[in-house]
Amino acid sequence: MSNYSRIDKRLGLRTVFRLITIFLLMLVITASSALAAVEITPAEVILNVDYGDLKDEDQTVIRRTFDIPVRNTETMAVVVSASITGLPSRYNAPTINTATIQPGETRTITVAIDIPQQQSSGRRQIGVIEVKNANTNALYDTALLIQDTKKMLAIDEISVEYEDLDGETERETFNGEDPKLGLDESIRPGSPVTISFKDIENLFDQDYDEDSSDIEDITLTIEADDEDLFKGNFEEEYDLGALGAEDSQDFEVSFIVDEEADEGAYVLTIELVGEDGEGAKHAFKTELTLELDRNKDDIRITKWEILPENPTSCDKKVIFNTEIKNVGTRSQNDVSIQLYSPSLEILQNIPDLKLNRFSKDDHSYSRSFSIDFSSKEIAAGRHDVEFNVFLDGDQVDHQRKTLAVGDCPKDQTNVPASEEQKKSGEELESEDKLETSAGRAAEDAKARRIEADKTTISSSKIVSIVEDPYTNEDVLLSLIIISLILLLAVIAIFTVIIIKTKSEVPKK
């Protein structure tokens, strides 16, 4: 019997404990339900802030008021208060507002806050809104206070200039606030694209403090999701310097679409960022989508250069480097190229070229033309040179360059001289005159020797002899020879005279 009574007592204690626990839980649930009967309708309250409202040099804050919607789902009226906690330094919410809310009613509680120039553009949490029972200070509900700061660095207009599949130039203009941009037409490979940014502007009021309103370190960044879009190296970041309040500037970026780029969509992420005088950053971001497509028949000039860039009319080797590519989706069997310039007497044709379609090997052709200008009577000046590409007899691409051809440099006589043998200007002038007369005498002497020896010389060799300049040693040698010849002639004449005179004297 004693064992059964012990068991009954234990069961009784457990039952009592369970009943007490259930009662306490019900009290907690009831209290929670009562407290939760008053609630802030949105989970977040957005506070819109425009630093452009700072319009005086001595102004340090902007006063903003906003409404907090509060709903009472209880069966009795409640008196509530609203406050903001966790605000950053220099922010201030001067008063705590209260309101009486009837059962089932939603009321707005208006709260004022002083906002300094402190946050970067965009949304970020600056505090927590608390709604409490005004009598007991019991917390009813909370919501996040989000400051949405207007960017003070803006772009008024973005335009894109490009070539469509037919090679026609297109230009599309977008609002600078658009987060996503797309073109109406596809771009073609190997074509230029120019993105223009009009009126990049500092939106601060010019009457506001200059040190706080200047925006510095402005950078423009353009990043592609696939860098194969660009031909060559593309610069992604550009330094635009600084802008004072209400100042603006324009800027543009250009690039060439690579001929080898794959078809499809390419997304350019464009971001403009600057920092104001209080250290807050202001950023604009958008995305530009480019659709790249290919034609069936598309032969393109991809290289066309002249070396040297400024030749002379006596250059023996002027190189014209060319390259074409089939960037279309169909192989071609009747391609020809032509290098043409009437004034330079150039006409070079390369017919019957075969180029595979873009996706295969051997879809390009390179050719270098070497032209001897010295063999032609080319006048110095500007000459047009054309490089033409034909497909099935029709011209499909064409480029023209204007080549500036210079005069041949004049031959100059080299006079070797050491530091100890430098001569004055008058001595050099007299030497030039002496060389001229002596050179003529030397030429006459050489001509006489050639005629006396009856040596047959070809015209090309004669030209070579005449064109070669004489050195000082040749001139001196010629003068010595001429002097010796004259001296021998005088001696011979005197000798003949003496002999003749002696022969005429009668013998005694």
C-alpha positions as CSV (number, residue, x, y, z in Angstrom):
1,M,0.0,0.0,0.0
2,S,2.8,2.4,0.8
3,N,4.3,2.0,-2.6
4,Y,1.0,2.9,-4.3
5,S,0.6,6.0,-2.2
6,R,4.1,7.1,-3.1
7,I,3.3,6.7,-6.8
8,D,0.0,8.7,-6.4
9,K,1.9,11.6,-4.7
10,R,4.5,11.7,-7.5
11,L,1.8,11.8,-10.1
12,G,0.0,14.6,-8.3
13,L,3.2,16.7,-8.1
14,R,3.9,16.3,-11.7
15,T,0.3,17.2,-12.7
16,V,0.5,20.4,-10.6
17,F,3.9,21.3,-12.2
18,R,2.5,20.8,-15.6
19,L,-0.6,23.0,-14.9
20,I,1.6,25.8,-13.6
21,T,3.8,25.7,-16.7
22,I,0.8,25.8,-19.0
23,F,-0.6,28.8,-17.0
24,L,2.7,30.8,-17.3
25,L,2.9,30.1,-21.0
26,M,-0.6,31.4,-21.5
27,L,0.3,34.5,-19.6
28,V,3.3,35.1,-21.8
29,I,1.3,34.5,-25.0
30,T,-1.4,36.8,-23.8
31,A,1.0,39.5,-22.9
32,S,2.8,39.1,-26.2
33,S,-0.4,39.3,-28.1
34,A,-1.4,42.5,-26.2
35,L,2.0,44.1,-27.0
36,A,1.9,42.9,-30.6
37,A,-1.5,44.5,-31.1
38,V,0.2,47.8,-31.9
39,E,2.5,47.6,-34.9
40,I,4.4,49.7,-37.4
41,T,2.9,49.0,-40.8
42,P,6.1,48.8,-43.0
43,A,9.2,47.0,-41.9
44,E,11.3,49.8,-43.3
45,V,10.7,53.6,-43.4
46,I,12.4,55.4,-46.3
47,L,13.8,58.9,-45.7
48,N,14.6,60.7,-49.0
49,V,17.5,63.2,-48.7
50,D,18.8,65.7,-51.3
51,Y,22.0,67.5,-50.4
52,G,21.0,70.0,-53.0
53,D,18.8,71.5,-50.3
54,L,22.0,72.8,-48.6
55,K,21.8,76.3,-50.1
56,D,23.7,78.5,-47.7
57,E,27.4,78.6,-46.9
58,D,26.7,78.4,-43.1
59,Q,24.1,75.7,-43.4
60,T,25.2,72.4,-41.8
61,V,22.0,70.3,-41.6
62,I,18.8,69.6,-43.5
63,R,15.6,69.4,-41.4
64,R,13.4,66.5,-42.6
65,T,10.0,65.2,-41.2
66,F,8.5,61.9,-42.1
67,D,5.4,59.9,-41.1
68,I,5.4,56.5,-39.3
69,P,2.2,54.5,-39.9
70,V,1.1,52.7,-36.7
71,R,-1.9,50.4,-36.5
72,N,-3.9,49.4,-33.4
73,T,-5.5,45.9,-33.7
74,E,-6.4,45.8,-30.0
75,T,-10.0,46.2,-28.6
76,M,-9.1,49.3,-26.6
77,A,-7.4,52.6,-27.2
78,V,-3.7,53.0,-26.6
79,V,-1.4,56.0,-26.3
80,V,1.9,55.4,-28.1
81,S,5.2,57.3,-28.6
82,A,7.7,57.1,-31.4
83,S,11.4,57.7,-31.2
84,I,14.6,56.9,-33.2
85,T,17.6,55.1,-31.8
86,G,21.1,54.3,-33.1
87,L,21.5,57.5,-35.2
88,P,25.0,58.4,-36.4
89,S,26.9,61.3,-34.9
90,R,25.7,64.8,-36.0
91,Y,22.2,63.5,-36.6
92,N,19.5,64.7,-34.2
93,A,15.8,63.8,-33.6
94,P,14.8,66.6,-31.3
95,T,11.4,65.5,-30.0
96,I,9.5,62.3,-29.2
97,N,5.9,62.4,-30.6
98,T,2.9,60.7,-29.1
99,A,-0.5,59.7,-30.4
100,T,-3.7,58.1,-29.2
101,I,-4.8,55.3,-31.5
102,Q,-8.4,53.9,-31.3
103,P,-9.1,50.2,-31.7
104,G,-8.7,49.1,-35.3
105,E,-7.3,52.5,-36.3
106,T,-4.1,53.3,-38.2
107,R,-2.5,56.7,-37.3
108,T,0.7,58.4,-38.6
109,I,3.1,59.7,-36.2
110,T,5.2,62.6,-37.6
111,V,8.9,62.7,-36.6
112,A,11.5,65.4,-37.3
113,I,15.2,64.8,-37.8
114,D,18.2,67.0,-38.6
115,I,20.4,65.4,-41.3
116,P,24.1,66.5,-42.0
117,Q,26.0,66.0,-45.2
118,Q,27.5,62.6,-44.2
119,Q,26.1,59.7,-46.2
120,S,27.1,58.5,-49.6
121,S,24.5,58.3,-52.4
122,G,22.0,55.4,-52.3
123,R,20.2,53.6,-49.5
124,R,21.6,52.7,-46.1
125,Q,20.3,52.2,-42.6
126,I,20.8,55.1,-40.3
127,G,18.7,54.0,-37.2
128,V,15.8,52.1,-35.7
129,I,12.3,53.4,-35.2
130,E,10.7,52.3,-31.9
131,V,7.0,52.6,-31.0
132,K,6.3,52.2,-27.2
133,N,3.4,52.4,-24.8
134,A,3.6,56.1,-23.7
135,N,2.5,55.2,-20.2
136,T,4.5,52.1,-19.4
137,N,7.3,52.5,-21.9
138,A,6.7,48.9,-23.0
139,L,8.0,48.3,-26.5
140,Y,5.3,47.6,-29.1
141,D,7.2,47.4,-32.4
142,T,10.3,48.5,-34.4
143,A,11.2,49.3,-38.0
144,L,14.4,50.2,-39.8
145,L,15.0,53.8,-40.8
146,I,16.6,53.9,-44.3
147,Q,18.2,57.1,-45.7
148,D,17.9,57.2,-49.5
149,T,20.5,59.9,-50.5
150,K,20.2,61.4,-54.0
151,K,23.5,61.3,-55.9
152,M,25.1,64.7,-56.4
153,L,27.1,63.6,-59.4
154,A,24.8,63.0,-62.4
155,I,24.9,62.4,-66.2
156,D,22.2,64.2,-68.2
157,E,22.5,62.1,-71.4
158,I,24.3,59.1,-72.7
159,S,24.5,58.5,-76.5
160,V,26.0,55.5,-78.5
161,E,27.2,55.8,-82.0
162,Y,27.8,52.6,-83.9
163,E,27.6,50.8,-87.3
164,D,24.8,48.4,-88.0
165,L,25.1,45.3,-90.1
166,D,24.6,47.3,-93.3
167,G,27.5,49.6,-92.4
168,E,25.2,52.5,-91.7
169,T,26.1,54.8,-88.8
170,E,23.5,54.8,-86.1
171,R,23.2,57.1,-83.0
172,E,20.9,56.4,-80.0
173,T,20.4,58.6,-77.0
174,F,19.4,57.6,-73.5
175,N,18.4,59.4,-70.3
176,G,21.3,59.5,-67.9
177,E,19.2,58.0,-65.1
178,D,18.3,54.8,-67.0
179,P,19.8,51.8,-65.2
180,K,19.8,49.6,-68.3
181,L,20.5,50.6,-71.9
182,G,20.0,48.6,-75.1
183,L,20.5,49.4,-78.8
184,D,17.8,49.0,-81.5
185,E,20.2,47.4,-84.0
186,S,23.1,44.9,-83.9
187,I,26.6,46.1,-84.2
188,R,29.0,44.5,-86.7
189,P,32.5,43.2,-86.1
190,G,35.4,45.4,-86.9
191,S,33.3,48.6,-86.5
192,P,33.9,51.6,-84.3
193,V,31.7,52.3,-81.2
194,T,31.6,55.7,-79.4
195,I,29.9,56.3,-76.1
196,S,29.3,59.9,-75.3
197,F,28.5,61.3,-71.8
198,K,26.9,64.7,-71.9
199,D,26.7,67.1,-69.0
200,I,28.5,65.2,-66.2
201,E,27.3,67.6,-63.5
202,N,28.0,68.4,-59.8
203,L,24.4,69.0,-58.4
204,F,25.5,70.9,-55.2
205,D,24.2,74.4,-54.9
206,Q,26.9,77.0,-55.8
207,D,25.9,79.1,-52.7
208,Y,26.7,76.2,-50.4
209,D,30.1,75.8,-48.7
210,E,32.8,75.4,-51.4
211,D,35.0,73.0,-49.4
212,S,32.0,70.7,-48.8
213,S,30.4,70.9,-52.3
214,D,33.4,70.3,-54.5
215,I,33.4,66.7,-56.0
216,E,36.9,65.4,-56.6
217,D,38.6,62.2,-57.8
218,I,35.9,61.6,-60.4
219,T,36.5,58.3,-62.3
220,L,34.6,56.7,-65.1
221,T,34.9,52.9,-65.4
222,I,33.6,50.8,-68.3
223,E,34.0,47.0,-67.8
224,A,32.8,44.3,-70.3
225,D,31.6,40.9,-69.3
226,D,33.8,39.6,-72.1
227,E,37.0,41.5,-73.1
228,D,37.1,39.7,-76.4
229,L,34.7,42.4,-77.6
230,F,37.6,44.9,-77.9
231,K,40.2,45.0,-80.6
232,G,43.6,45.6,-78.9
233,N,43.9,46.9,-75.3
234,F,40.9,48.7,-74.0
235,E,41.3,51.3,-71.2
236,E,38.7,50.6,-68.5
237,E,39.2,53.5,-66.1
238,Y,39.3,57.2,-66.9
239,D,40.2,60.1,-64.5
240,L,37.9,63.0,-65.0
241,G,39.4,65.3,-62.3
242,A,37.1,67.5,-60.2
243,L,34.0,69.6,-60.5
244,G,32.8,72.6,-58.5
245,A,29.2,73.1,-57.5
246,E,26.9,73.4,-60.6
247,D,29.9,72.7,-62.9
248,S,29.7,70.1,-65.7
249,Q,31.7,68.5,-68.5
250,D,31.4,66.2,-71.4
251,F,33.4,63.0,-72.1
252,E,33.5,60.2,-74.7
253,V,35.0,56.8,-75.0
254,S,35.7,55.0,-78.3
255,F,36.8,51.5,-79.2
256,I,36.9,49.1,-82.2
257,V,34.9,45.9,-82.1
258,D,37.3,43.0,-82.7
259,E,36.8,41.2,-86.0
260,E,37.3,37.9,-84.2
261,A,34.7,38.5,-81.5
262,D,32.0,35.9,-81.3
263,E,28.3,36.6,-82.1
264,G,26.1,37.3,-79.1
265,A,25.3,39.8,-76.4
266,Y,28.0,41.8,-74.6
267,V,27.2,43.8,-71.4
268,L,29.2,46.9,-70.5
269,T,28.9,48.0,-66.9
270,I,29.4,51.8,-66.7
271,E,30.1,53.5,-63.3
272,L,30.8,57.1,-62.5
273,V,32.1,57.8,-59.0
274,G,33.2,61.0,-57.2
275,E,33.8,62.1,-53.6
276,D,32.5,65.3,-52.0
277,G,34.3,67.5,-49.6
278,E,32.8,65.7,-46.6
279,G,34.1,62.3,-47.8
280,A,30.8,61.0,-49.0
281,K,30.8,59.1,-52.3
282,H,28.4,59.8,-55.1
283,A,28.0,57.1,-57.8
284,F,26.0,56.4,-60.9
285,K,25.8,53.0,-62.5
286,T,24.2,51.6,-65.6
287,E,24.5,48.7,-68.0
288,L,24.8,48.9,-71.8
289,T,24.0,45.8,-73.8
290,L,25.5,45.4,-77.3
291,E,24.3,42.6,-79.7
292,L,27.0,41.5,-82.2
293,D,25.9,39.8,-85.4
294,R,27.5,38.9,-88.8
295,N,26.5,39.1,-92.4
296,K,26.9,36.2,-94.8
297,D,29.1,38.2,-97.2
298,D,31.5,40.5,-95.4
299,I,35.1,41.0,-96.6
300,R,36.9,43.7,-94.6
301,I,40.2,45.6,-94.8
302,T,41.9,44.9,-91.4
303,K,45.4,46.4,-92.1
304,W,46.6,49.1,-94.4
305,E,49.9,50.9,-93.6
306,I,52.8,52.6,-95.6
307,L,56.4,52.4,-94.5
308,P,58.1,54.8,-94.2
309,E,55.3,57.1,-93.4
310,N,57.0,60.1,-95.1
311,P,59.1,58.7,-98.0
312,T,61.1,60.7,-100.6
313,S,60.9,60.6,-104.3
314,C,64.3,58.8,-104.5
315,D,63.5,56.0,-102.0
316,K,64.1,52.6,-103.5
317,K,61.8,50.7,-101.2
318,V,58.4,51.9,-100.0
319,I,56.4,49.2,-98.5
320,F,52.6,49.0,-98.6
321,N,51.4,46.4,-96.0
322,T,47.8,45.2,-96.4
323,E,45.5,42.6,-94.9
324,I,41.9,41.6,-95.5
325,K,39.6,39.2,-93.6
326,N,36.4,37.3,-94.3
327,V,34.4,38.2,-91.2
328,G,31.2,36.8,-92.8
329,T,29.5,33.4,-92.3
330,R,30.1,32.2,-95.9
331,S,33.3,31.2,-97.7
332,Q,34.3,33.2,-100.7
333,N,36.0,32.1,-103.9
334,D,36.3,35.3,-106.0
335,V,38.0,38.0,-104.0
336,S,40.5,40.5,-105.4
337,I,42.5,43.4,-104.1
338,Q,43.9,46.4,-105.8
339,L,46.6,49.0,-104.9
340,Y,46.1,52.1,-107.0
341,S,47.6,55.6,-107.3
342,P,47.8,57.4,-110.7
343,S,50.1,60.1,-109.5
344,L,52.5,57.5,-108.1
345,E,52.2,55.3,-111.2
346,I,51.0,52.4,-109.0
347,L,48.5,49.8,-110.2
348,Q,48.7,46.4,-108.5
349,N,46.0,43.8,-108.8
350,I,45.8,40.4,-107.0
351,P,42.8,38.5,-108.3
352,D,41.1,35.1,-107.6
353,L,41.7,34.9,-103.9
354,K,39.8,32.3,-101.8
355,L,38.9,33.0,-98.2
356,N,37.2,30.6,-95.8
357,R,34.3,31.7,-93.7
358,F,35.0,33.4,-90.4
359,S,34.7,30.4,-88.2
360,K,37.4,28.4,-90.1
361,D,41.2,28.8,-90.6
362,D,42.6,30.7,-93.6
363,H,39.9,33.4,-93.6
364,S,42.4,36.2,-94.0
365,Y,45.0,37.2,-96.6
366,S,48.1,39.5,-96.2
367,R,50.2,41.1,-98.9
368,S,53.1,43.6,-98.9
369,F,53.8,45.6,-102.0
370,S,57.3,47.0,-102.4
371,I,57.5,50.1,-104.8
372,D,60.7,51.7,-106.0
373,F,60.1,55.4,-106.1
374,S,63.6,56.2,-107.4
375,S,62.7,54.5,-110.7
376,K,59.8,56.8,-111.3
377,E,59.5,60.5,-112.0
378,I,57.6,61.2,-108.9
379,A,57.0,64.8,-107.9
380,A,57.3,65.8,-104.3
381,G,54.0,66.6,-102.6
382,R,50.8,64.9,-101.5
383,H,49.6,61.8,-103.4
384,D,46.4,59.8,-102.8
385,V,46.8,56.0,-102.6
386,E,43.8,53.7,-102.7
387,F,43.4,50.1,-101.4
388,N,40.3,48.5,-102.8
389,V,38.7,45.1,-102.1
390,F,36.3,43.4,-104.6
391,L,34.0,40.4,-104.2
392,D,32.5,38.9,-107.3
393,G,33.7,42.0,-109.2
394,D,31.9,44.4,-106.9
395,Q,33.8,46.8,-104.5
396,V,33.0,45.8,-100.9
397,D,35.6,47.8,-99.0
398,H,37.8,50.8,-99.7
399,Q,40.4,52.9,-97.9
400,R,42.4,55.9,-99.1
401,K,45.5,57.4,-97.6
402,T,47.2,60.7,-98.5
403,L,51.0,60.1,-98.7
404,A,53.3,63.1,-98.3
405,V,56.3,62.5,-100.6
406,G,59.4,64.6,-99.9
407,D,62.2,65.8,-102.2
408,C,65.4,63.9,-102.5
409,P,68.1,65.2,-100.2
410,K,70.8,67.1,-102.0
411,D,74.3,65.5,-102.3
412,Q,76.7,67.2,-100.0
413,T,80.5,67.0,-100.2
414,N,82.1,65.5,-97.1
415,V,85.1,67.4,-95.9
416,P,87.1,65.5,-93.3
417,A,88.5,67.7,-90.6
418,S,89.9,67.3,-87.2
419,E,89.6,69.8,-84.3
420,E,93.0,71.1,-85.2
421,Q,92.1,71.6,-88.9
422,K,88.9,73.6,-88.5
423,K,88.8,76.6,-90.8
424,S,87.1,79.9,-90.8
425,G,84.1,80.7,-92.9
426,E,86.1,82.7,-95.5
427,E,88.6,79.8,-95.9
428,L,85.7,77.3,-96.5
429,E,84.1,79.6,-99.0
430,S,87.3,80.0,-101.0
431,E,87.8,76.2,-100.8
432,D,84.3,75.7,-102.3
433,K,85.2,78.0,-105.2
434,L,88.5,76.2,-105.7
435,E,86.8,72.8,-105.6
436,T,84.3,73.9,-108.3
437,S,87.0,75.1,-110.7
438,A,89.3,72.3,-109.9
439,G,86.5,69.8,-110.3
440,R,85.8,71.0,-113.8
441,A,89.5,70.8,-114.7
442,A,89.7,67.3,-113.3
443,E,86.6,66.3,-115.4
444,D,88.2,67.7,-118.5
445,A,91.5,65.8,-117.8
446,K,89.6,62.5,-117.2
447,A,87.7,63.0,-120.4
448,R,90.9,63.6,-122.4
449,R,92.4,60.5,-120.9
450,I,89.3,58.4,-121.8
451,E,89.4,59.7,-125.4
452,A,93.2,59.1,-125.7
453,D,92.9,55.6,-124.4
454,K,89.9,54.9,-126.7
455,T,88.3,53.1,-123.9
456,T,84.7,52.1,-124.4
457,I,82.5,53.0,-121.4
458,S,78.8,52.3,-121.1
459,S,76.5,55.1,-120.3
460,S,75.6,53.6,-116.9
461,K,79.3,53.7,-115.9
462,I,79.7,57.3,-117.1
463,V,76.7,58.4,-115.0
464,S,78.3,56.6,-112.1
465,I,81.5,58.5,-112.6
466,V,79.9,61.9,-113.0
467,E,77.7,61.4,-109.9
468,D,80.5,60.5,-107.6
469,P,81.8,63.6,-105.7
470,Y,85.5,64.4,-105.7
471,T,87.5,64.6,-102.5
472,N,90.1,67.3,-101.7
473,E,92.9,64.8,-102.4
474,D,91.5,64.3,-106.0
475,V,91.4,68.0,-106.5
476,L,94.9,68.6,-105.3
477,L,96.2,65.7,-107.4
478,S,94.5,67.1,-110.5
479,L,96.1,70.5,-109.8
480,I,99.5,69.0,-109.5
481,I,99.1,67.0,-112.7
482,I,97.9,70.1,-114.6
483,S,100.8,72.2,-113.2
484,L,103.3,69.6,-114.2
485,I,101.8,69.4,-117.7
486,L,102.0,73.2,-118.1
487,L,105.5,73.3,-116.7
488,L,106.7,70.6,-119.1
489,A,105.0,72.4,-122.0
490,V,106.8,75.6,-121.1
491,I,110.1,73.8,-120.9
492,A,109.5,72.1,-124.2
493,I,108.6,75.4,-125.9
494,F,111.8,77.1,-124.5
495,T,113.9,74.1,-125.5
496,V,112.5,74.3,-129.1
497,I,113.1,78.0,-129.3
498,I,116.7,77.7,-128.1
499,I,117.5,74.8,-130.5
500,K,115.9,76.7,-133.4
501,T,117.9,79.9,-132.5
502,K,121.2,78.0,-132.4
503,S,120.5,76.4,-135.7
504,E,119.9,79.7,-137.4
505,V,123.2,81.3,-136.3
506,P,125.8,81.2,-139.3
507,K,129.0,79.4,-138.7
508,K,132.2,81.4,-139.0
